Amino acid sequence: MAEKKRRSAQWFSRQDIYGFIYRSWVKNRGVPQDQFDGRPVIGICNTWSELTPCNTHFRVLADHVRHGILEAGGFPLEFPVMSLGETLLRPTAMLYRNLASMDAEESIRGNPLDGVVLLGGCDKTTPSILMGAASVDLPTIFVSGKFRGHDIGSGTNVWSMSEDLRAGKISVEEFHEAESCMHRSHGHCMTMGTASTMASMIEALGVGMPGNAAYPAVDARRNVLARLAGRRIVQLVKDDVRLAQILTKQAFENAIRANAAIGGSTNAVIHLIAIARRIGVELTLDDWDRVGSGVHTLVNLKPNGEYLMEDFCYAGGLPVVLRELGENGLLHKDALTVNGQTLWENVRNAECWNRDVIHSFKSPFKEHTGIAVLRGNLCPDGAIIKPSAATPALMQHRGRAVVFANIEDFHRRIDDPNLEIDERSVMVLQNCGPKGYPGMAEVGNMPLPPKILKRGITDMVRISDARMSGTAYGTVVLHISPEAAAGGTLALVRSGDEIELDVAQRKLQLVVSDSELAARRARWQPPKPALERGYWKLYVDHVLQASDGADLDFLVGSSGAFVPRDNH
């Protein structure tokens, strides 16, 4: 292998004290010095943590990756990065996505690594470590789990059963019994939530091995895939195939169409924009609307459908979906992937084993359901809605706003039987965006008032600058940009204002005169930040809006793998 292709040679060709210590450590691991000198050093970036239940199986996966690297003639070094537990981290895991990306980036750049295998599985660890790796641009591979006779899915059935509980249809004991049926093994949500969506995006982008998206965490094939990734990363280093050769504009367009076809999470919009801009690809909301337009949802999975991720796996997984897209002119077939083949070479022979789970493009599960990007005076920089999860009758709607100033105001008032609200109303939530929460919490799918639920009504138009879980559903307009805390029009909405939604026309309009909005703006005061120091202050001062990926402004772009000086 040519020395110019090995970053580790910059460190270990020197006879300094740290080189001596490192060589002694290598010897203690049973690798003779003369063998080490020719081996590429491969980092295993592991997001395992006892605080992140989704990733509890990663210690086993890391061991399979390590053996694969050794088998292929590489030298593995595992290192940890900040793990983002979606269920435990406060105020929201999204606040720390960018911090974790910095952890991954600097660990990869600052250490003597020739390539890296990324282990991430839950909602924010997947995009964060790929963002970090993209800013370094080394050879990289990413490796990404019944109640009373009914299949139930984490997240999705939490939302539906919590509504049933608040409507008085089930008891607290029944709710807790159902909860215990949802998580019975390692792995993340088994619905097409954000975690499963991002695993699918990894495969569609070509940065994961074929089959990455759908194998259950406890399936032995997941271990085989990890072993193969360990072997393959060594060859990527030898061939000097870097992330920038994989993460092209065509790759991101493939992922956008795949997201529409799987009925994927709205969170993929923010994450893919952020990842793309780290690698130097300009990806915008307009790309999402343009590329995803005309793509049907093919996959019948919760929260949009009936089945779970395990069923998706047994039906053939993402390769079947990508083949359907490719056969209908909706795939950049020559996009390169990390296994050395093009995306089309990987999927052209994929077979579907269950058409109830994965429909054909000519007989789709739902038609024309790609992410829709809305514009108007309420969201001049854009907002999004997921048509596959919405109620068709509400996609064109005009109603009176019922405004909640923040999430505390919402929780305080939503259960009040005297709340002035009906099914025609538009629920509006302010100050839950990147700056306002901070960290853009998954609260956009606001629970409906009990007095509405008790009448059998299960959906209303809801609007916010927040996100929602990929496991959620409903006619929910999200990611309004600019957000309320940044002085967007959303901050000026008052209860009683009329709001017009027309998804077909891509329109979201606050029916208030410009002069009245100007008067309201003159009286508006920005909310005080939750903390005035530390990472929270850094985040609030520098976070971009949702339309730009909610990255920190100084992290956009790539610094590459170059390190200017030695440490002595």
N, C-alpha and C positions, 0 to 999 in steps of 0.2 A: 504494500500500500504506500502510495506517495506520501512523504512527510507533510506536504502542503495541505493534505486533506485531513490531517490529524491535529486537532487543537491540543490534545493531551500532550503532544510532543513539545509544545511551548513550555509546559510546566516541568515535565519529567526528564528532559534532556540535561537539566542543570544539576550539578552536584552541590546542592545547598542542604541546609539542615532539614528543611521540610521534605525535600526529596528523599533524604536518608530515612526519615521517619516513615514516609509513605512506602518506600521499598521494603522496609522491615515489616510493615503491616501486610503488604502483599505476600511476602514470604510466609507469614504466619497463617495466611489463608490457603496455603498449599500451592501457590502459583510461583514457580521459579522465576527469577529475575529475567533470564534470557528469553523465557516465553512471554513475559509481560510486555517487553519492549515492542513487540509486533502487534499487540492487541489494541483495537479501538476501545476506548473507555465509554461505556454506555450508562447513563443515569436512568434510574427508575424513579420517576416522580410519583410518590404515593400520597394520596389524600386520605389514607386510613386514619380513623380516630374513633375512640369509644364514644365520642360526642356526636358522631355522624352515623346513625344506625344503617343508613343505606349502603355504606361502604365497609361494613364489618367483615366482609369476605375478602378484602383486598390484600390481607397478609398472605393468604393462600395464593392469590393471583400473582402477587409480586414474586413469590418463590418460583412459580412456573415461568414467569418472564426471565428471572435470573438464570434458571437452568437452560432456557432457550438461547440466551446470550452466550453462555459458556459453551454450549454445544456448537455454536457457529463461530467460535474463536474470539469472542469479545470478552471484555472484563466488566462485570456489572457492579454498579455502586448505587445502592438505594438511598434516597433522601426524602425527608418529609416536607410538605408544605402545609400552610394553614388549611384546615378542613372546615367546610361550611355546612354545618348541620341545619337543614331547613326547618326541622321541627323544634330545635332548642335555641338557636341563635337569636338574640334580640338586639335591636328592634326588628331587624330583618336580615336574612342572609345576603340580599342584594346589596346592602350597604358595604359588605366586605368582599364582594366579588372582585373589585378592582384592587383591593389590598392583597388578596390572594394571588392575583395575576402578577403583582409586583414581586411577591415572594417567589413565585415560580420563575419569573424572568431572571431575577438577579441570582437565584440559585443555579440556574442553567448557565448563565453567562459567566459567573464568577468562579465556577469550578471547572476542572480540567476534563470536560466532557466532549466527546466527538458526536454523540447522538443521544436521544432521550426517548424513553417509553413513558407515556403519560397514563396514569391510572386514576380515573375519575368516573363517578357514576350518578351523583345526585344533581339537583337542579343547577347549582352555581359552581360546583367544583369542575364540571365539564367545561363550560365556557371560560372560566377563570384561568385554568392552567393552559388551555389552548391559546388564549390571548397572550399569556406570558411567553409561551414557546414561540408564537408567531413573531414577537418582537425580537427574538434572538435568531430565528431562522436556521436552526440546525436540522439534520435529518431527524424526523420525528414520527412516531406511531402512537396512536391513541387506542387504549383498551378500555372499554366501558363494562324481577323477581315476581267458601260457600255458606252462604247463610240461609238455613231453613229451605234448602232446595234451590236457592238462587245464587248465581255468581255475583259476588260483590267486589268492588274495586276500591282501593285506598284513594282518598281524596274525593272522587266522584260520589261515592255513596256516603261519605261524611257529610257532603253538602246536602244531598237529598234527604238523608235520615235526620239531619239536624233541622231541616225544614219540617219534616214530619213530627219531630219532637215538639217544635215550637207551635205547631198546629194542633197538638194534642192527639195525633194519630198513633204514636207509639210511646212507651214509657221510657224513663231513664235507664231502667234495667235492660230493656230490649236494645236500647242504643249501645250500651256498654257490651252486651253480648255480641252484637254485630261487629263492634270495633275489634274484638278479640279474634274474629274470623278473617280480618283483612290482612294482617301481617303474620304469616306463619313460617317465614324463612328469611334468609339473607336477601338483600336486594332492595331496590327502590320501588316506587309505585308501579303496580302491574297494569295500570291503565295507560292510555296515550297522553300522560301528563308531560310536564316539562322534562323530567329526567329521561323518559323513554323517547320523547321527541328529540332531545339533544343527542342521545345515543344514535338515533336514526340520522340526524344531521351529520354526525361524525362519519358514518358509513357513506352517506350520499356525497359528502365533500371529498371522499377518497382518502381521508387521513386515518381511517380505521380499516382493519382487515374485513373482508367479506363475511357477513354473519354477525358482525359486532352488535347490531342494533337489538336483536330479538332473543338471543339465547338467555334463558333464565339464569340468575346468579348461581343457582345450585346445580345447573346442568353441567355434566362433565365436559361438554363441548366448549364451555366458557374457559375451562382450564387449558384445553387444547389450543384454543385461539390465543391465549396468553403466551403459551409456549412458542407458537408460530410467530407471534409478534416479536418475541425475544430473538429468535433466529433471524427474522427478516430485517430488524433494525441494523444488525451488523452489516448486512449487504448494502443497505441504504447508505451507510457511512462509507463503505468502500467505493460505491458508485457516486458519492457526493450528491445525493438527491435530497434537496432541502425543501422545507415547507413551502417556500414561495413557488416551487414548481408544481405543487399539489393544489394549494389554495389560490387558484386563479379566479377571475371573474366568472368564467364558465362553470367552475366548480360550485360557486355560490349560487348561480342561477339554477343549477341542478338541485341544490339543496332547497331552494325556495319552492320549486315545483314538487319536490318530494314531500315537503311540509304540507302543501295543499292536499296532496294525494293521500296522506296518512291522517288528515284531520289534526295536524300537529298544534302544539301550544303557541299562543300569541307571544310567549316569552322568547321564542326563537327569533323574532324580529329584532329585538334589542341585542341579543347575544350575537347573532350573525353579523349585524352591522358593526358591532364593536370588534369582533374577530377580524373581519375584512379590513377594517381601517388600521389594525395593528400590522397587517402584512403588506399594506400599501394598495389595497383594492378599494375603490370608491363604491360603496354600496349604500343605497338610499331607500327611503320609503317608497319613492316612485318605482324603483326596481321591483319591490315586492308586489306592487299593484300591477305593473306591466307584465312581469314574468309569471306571476301566479294566476293572472286572468285566464279564464277558460279551462283551468285544471279542475277536474272532478275529484271528490273524495271517494277513494276506492276501498278504504279499510273500515270495517264495521266493528270498531272498538269503542269502549267507554272512553271519554264522556259523551261522545257523539252517537255511539251505537250500543252493541250488546256484549261483545266479547272482550277478553283480556289479552295481555301481551303474550302469555304462554300459547294461546290459540293462534296468535299472529305468527309466532315462531313455527308451530307445527304446520301452519298453512303454507309456509315457504318464506316468510319474513320479507324484509325490505327488498331483496333482489327481485322478487316477483313484482313488486310495485314499480321498481326502476325499469324492469323489462317492459311493463305496460306503457310507461311513459316513453321509453325509447321507440317502441313500435308505433307510437302515435305522434312522432316528430317533436317530442317535448323533452329531449335529453341531449346534452352535448356528449356524444358517445365517445369522443376521443380524449376526454379528460383523464389525466394520469392519476393512478391511485398508488398507495404505498406498497402494494404487493407486486408492483412492476408492470401490471397490465392496465389497460384502459378500463374505465367504468363499464363500458359495454361488453368488453371481453369477460368481465366478471359476472355479468347478469344475463347475457343473451340466451342462455340455456336454462334459466331458472324456471322451475315448474311450480304451479299452484296446486295444493292438495285439498283446498277447501274454499270454494267460491262463495260460501256464506260469509267467510271472514274477509277475504280479499276479492273484491269484485273486479271484473274486467273494465277497461276504459269505456268500452261500448255499452256496458250495462252497469253504470256506476252506482255506488251506494247513495251518494248525493251529488247533484250536478252543480257546477260553477261555484265552488265553495272555497276558493283560495282567500287568504287574508285580504280584506278590503281596507283601503286607506281613504279616510274621510278628510275633507277640507271644508273650511268655512270660517266665519268670524270667531267662532268658539274655539277653533283649533287651526290657526293660520299655518302652523308648521306641521300639522297632521295629527291624526288619531287613527286608531285601528279597531276593527271588529272582526270576529270570527264567525262568518255566516253558517258554517256547518254546525255550530253549537247554539245558534240563535233560533228564535221562533219566527217563521216566515211572515206571519201576519204583522209582526212588529218592525219589520225591516223598513217600512215606510210609516212614519208616526209623527204626530204633533201633539204635545201635551204640556201641562203646567209643571214647572220645576218645583221640586221639594228639595231644598238645599240643606246639606249637613256641612258645617264649617270644618270639621275634622273627624277623625275616627272616634274620638271620645264623645263628640256631639252626636254622632250616629248611634253609638251604643246606648247613650243616655235616653234617646227619644224614640228609637225604632219600635219598641214594644209598647209604647203608650197608645192605648185604644183611642185617645182623643187626637192623635196625630192627624192633621188634615191631609189625607192622601187617599187616592183610589187607583184602580188599575190603569187609568189613562195617564196618570202622573208620570213624570220623568224624575227618577231619583238621581240627585247630583251630589257627589262627594268631592270636597276641596282639600287641598293641602296634604295630599298623600303621594306626591311625586318624588323624584330623586332628592330634591332639596327639602321638600316639605315634611317628609315623614321623620327622619331622612332615610333614604334607601328604597323608596318606591315599593311599598308593601303590597302583598297579594290580597288586597281588600276591595278590589273593584267589583267583584261579584257580590254586592251587598245582599245579605239575607232580606227577604221580603217581610213586611210587617205581618205579625200574626193575624190581624183582622182581615188581611187580604188572603193569606194562606187558607184560613178557615172557610173562605168562600170557594175554594177549589182552584184559585188562580195561582199558577206556578211560575209566571215570568212577567217581568216588566222591563221597560227600557231603563238602563242604569248607565251613568256617565261619570267618569272620573279621570284624574291624572295618575291613578294607581295602575298596578298590574293585577292580573288574577292568576290563580293556579292553573296550570295546564289541565288539571283534572276537573276544572269547573266548567260551567255551561251557562247559557242564557244570552239574552240580547243585551250584551254588555259592551259599551264603548270605552276603550282604554287608552292610556298613554297620551292623553291630550297634551299637546305641546304648543306654546310654552305652558308649563304647569302653573298652578295658582300661586305657589310660593315665589315663583320667578316673575310674577306680575302678569301672567297670561289672562286672557279674557275670562277664563274659568273662575278666577278670583272675584269677578264682578257680577256673577250670576246671583240673583235674589229669588227667593221663593215667590212663586206667582208668575215669573217670566215664562213666556212661551219658548219652547225649543222644538226645532224641526229636524227630524232625522230622515234621510232618504239614501239608503245604502246603494241602490241601483245607480243613483246620480252622484254617489260619493260625496254627499253633502251633509254637513252638521252645522246648523245655523241657530244662533241666539236671536230671537225676534225682538230686539231692542234697538232703538235708534242710536246712531253714532254719537249724537250730542249727549244722550243720557249716559252712554258708556263712558264718554269723556268726563262727565261730571262725577261719575262713580270712581273713575281712575284717579281723579284729583284728590279724592278723600281716602283712597286705599293706602294702607301701611303694610309693609312686608312683615311677616311673622318673625319673631325673635328666634334665632337658632337654638336648638336644644342644648348644645354644648359650645363653648367658646374657645376650646383648645383641642389639641391632639388630632387624631385621624378624623374625627367627626368634622372638625373645622376645615381641615384640608379637603375633605370630601365635599362639603357644602360650598366651599369657595371655588372649587374647580370642576365639579361634576357637570357634564354636558346633559342636555335634555334627552328625553327618550328617543326622539326622532334621530338623534345622532349616536345612539347606542349607549347612553348613560355611562360612558367611560370618563376618566379624568382627562381634562384637556391636554395635559402635558405628557400623557401616556400614548396618545394617538401616534402611530408610526412605529418604525423599527430602528433599533440601534445596532442590530446585527450581533455577531458573536465576538467582535473584536474587543480585546482588553488592552489598554494602552501601555501598562507598565507592570513590571514584576513587583512583588511585595517586599523585596530587599534590594 
